[in-house]
């Protein structure tokens, strides 16, 4: 059962963000943005972390922020309550199954990391390209920490456009039996096979599916 967790509780929020960083592998602005989006959603939906499928997240990107959303909301690909519609947008719809309430959280075009630190982007480019000196690496991490801190402290309305939406509640994750592919022999979920020449064939072996890739 979900329990309400007050957002922004001193110390607790830091611990949760540290958990997201550990899960993701590093700290970055994208992770911080996803974390704030999840905070907003949990507060608006009056919900705590989803132990099962009480919450659903529909993510319109597969970028860093999704990892923070998994940690904070408990919506994960494995449980089937993290769904992807990869539109290339930092936009997330969060749905509370119990109440039917839903909120869409979208990056605010007026919030620009470059305006926070105009030197960050060119410095990041040098780091990514492997042209940065040791001093520039240190400067990069220092600037990034400051940007992440600014994102974590910024008013939610500065970061996002937030509105309640009428969202169709997806059906709960289903468990399908597995069947062997007639060609490769590998066990495949029954929902992910095609029938060719009267035999079950997995997507990887399916000629029809391969033509559309």
C-alpha positions in Angstrom: 0.0 0.0 0.0 1.3 3.5 -0.8 2.0 5.8 2.0 2.2 9.6 1.6 5.7 10.9 1.8 6.0 14.7 2.3 8.3 16.1 -0.5 11.3 18.1 0.5 11.7 16.6 4.0 15.2 17.8 5.1 17.7 15.0 4.9 15.3 12.5 3.5 15.2 14.3 0.1 19.1 14.3 0.0 19.1 10.6 0.8 16.6 9.8 -2.0 18.6 11.9 -4.5 21.8 10.1 -3.4 20.0 6.8 -4.1 19.1 8.0 -7.6 22.7 9.1 -8.2 23.9 5.6 -7.1 21.4 3.9 -9.3 22.2 6.1 -12.3 26.0 6.0 -11.8 26.7 9.7 -11.8 25.1 13.1 -11.0 24.0 15.2 -13.9 21.4 17.9 -14.8 19.1 15.4 -16.5 19.0 13.1 -13.5 18.2 16.1 -11.2 15.4 17.2 -13.6 13.8 13.8 -13.6 14.0 13.7 -9.8 12.2 17.0 -9.6 9.6 15.9 -12.0 8.9 12.8 -9.9 8.8 15.0 -6.7 6.2 17.2 -8.3 4.1 14.2 -9.4 4.1 12.5 -6.0 3.0 15.7 -4.3 0.3 16.5 -6.8 -1.0 12.9 -6.8 -0.7 12.7 -3.0 1.1 9.4 -3.3 4.2 7.7 -2.0 6.5 5.3 -3.8 4.7 2.6 -5.8 5.3 -0.8 -4.2 3.5 -2.6 -7.0 1.6 -0.9 -9.8 -0.3 1.7 -7.8 1.4 4.4 -10.0 2.1 4.5 -13.7 4.6 6.7 -15.5 4.5 7.3 -19.2 7.9 8.7 -20.2 8.4 10.5 -23.5 12.1 10.2 -23.4 14.7 7.5 -22.5 17.2 10.0 -21.1 18.9 10.2 -17.7 15.9 11.6 -15.8 14.0 8.3 -16.2 16.4 6.6 -13.8 15.5 9.1 -11.0 11.8 8.6 -11.7 12.2 4.9 -11.3 14.0 5.3 -8.0 11.6 7.9 -6.6 8.2 6.7 -7.9 8.8 2.9 -8.0 7.6 2.9 -11.6 9.9 0.5 -13.4 10.1 -1.3 -16.7 10.3 -4.6 -14.9 7.0 -4.1 -13.1 5.4 -2.9 -16.3 4.3 0.5 -14.8 6.9 2.5 -16.6 5.8 2.9 -20.2 7.8 4.6 -23.0 6.5 6.7 -25.8 9.8 8.0 -27.0 8.9 11.4 -28.6 12.2 12.9 -27.7 10.5 15.2 -25.1 11.4 15.6 -21.4 7.7 15.0 -20.7 6.2 12.6 -18.2 2.6 11.6 -17.4 2.1 10.2 -13.9 -1.1 8.3 -13.1 -2.5 7.2 -9.8 -4.5 4.0 -10.4 -6.4 4.3 -7.1 -7.8 7.8 -7.7 -7.6 8.0 -11.5 -5.8 11.3 -11.1 -3.0 12.1 -13.6 -0.5 14.9 -14.0 1.7 15.8 -17.0 5.1 17.3 -16.2 6.9 18.9 -19.2 10.2 20.8 -19.2 9.6 24.5 -19.3 11.1 26.0 -22.5 12.0 29.2 -20.5 14.3 27.2 -18.2 17.7 27.1 -19.8 20.8 25.5 -18.4 22.9 27.8 -20.6 21.4 30.8 -18.8 22.5 29.3 -15.5 26.0 28.9 -16.7 27.0 29.9 -20.2 30.4 28.3 -19.8 29.1 24.9 -19.1 28.1 23.7 -22.6 31.5 24.4 -24.3 33.3 22.9 -21.3 31.2 19.8 -21.4 31.9 19.5 -25.2 35.7 19.5 -24.5 35.2 16.8 -21.8 33.1 14.6 -24.0 35.5 14.9 -26.9 38.5 14.0 -24.7 40.2 17.4 -25.1 39.8 18.7 -21.6 42.8 19.1 -19.3 42.7 17.9 -15.7 41.9 21.4 -14.5 39.0 21.6 -17.0 37.7 18.3 -15.8 37.7 19.6 -12.2 36.0 22.8 -13.3 33.4 20.8 -15.3 32.4 18.8 -12.2 32.3 21.9 -10.1 30.1 23.7 -12.5 27.8 20.7 -13.0 27.4 20.3 -9.2 26.2 24.0 -9.0 23.8 23.5 -11.9 22.3 20.4 -10.3 22.0 22.2 -7.0 20.2 25.1 -8.8 17.8 22.6 -10.4 17.1 20.9 -7.1 16.3 24.3 -5.5 14.4 26.0 -8.3 10.6 26.5 -8.0 8.8 23.7 -9.8 7.0 26.2 -12.0 10.3 27.5 -13.3 11.4 24.0 -14.3 8.2 22.6 -15.7 4.8 23.2 -17.2 2.5 21.2 -15.0 -1.1 20.4 -15.6 -3.6 17.8 -14.6 -4.8 15.6 -17.5 -7.4 13.1 -18.3 -5.4 10.0 -19.0 -6.5 6.5 -19.9 -5.3 4.2 -17.2 -3.2 1.4 -18.8 -4.1 -2.2 -18.0 -1.9 -3.9 -15.4 1.1 -5.8 -16.6 0.2 -9.3 -17.9 2.2 -12.5 -17.6 2.4 -14.6 -20.7 3.5 -18.1 -21.0 6.7 -18.7 -23.1 6.9 -20.9 -26.1 10.0 -22.0 -28.1 10.7 -20.3 -31.4 10.5 -22.8 -34.2 13.7 -21.5 -35.8 16.1 -20.6 -33.0 14.6 -22.7 -30.2 14.7 -19.8 -27.7 11.8 -19.4 -25.3 9.8 -16.4 -26.2 6.8 -14.7 -24.6 3.6 -15.8 -26.4 2.6 -12.2 -26.9 5.9 -11.6 -28.8 5.8 -14.3 -31.4 4.5 -14.4 -35.0 2.9 -17.4 -36.7 4.7 -18.3 -40.0 3.9 -21.5 -41.9 1.8 -22.5 -38.9 4.7 -22.3 -36.5 5.6 -19.9 -33.6 8.5 -17.6 -34.7 10.2 -15.0 -32.5 10.6 -11.4 -33.8 14.3 -11.9 -34.4 13.7 -14.8 -36.7 10.5 -13.5 -38.3 11.0 -12.5 -41.9 7.9 -10.3 -41.9 9.1 -8.4 -38.8 12.6 -8.1 -40.1 11.4 -6.4 -43.3 10.0 -3.5 -41.2 13.2 -2.8 -39.2 
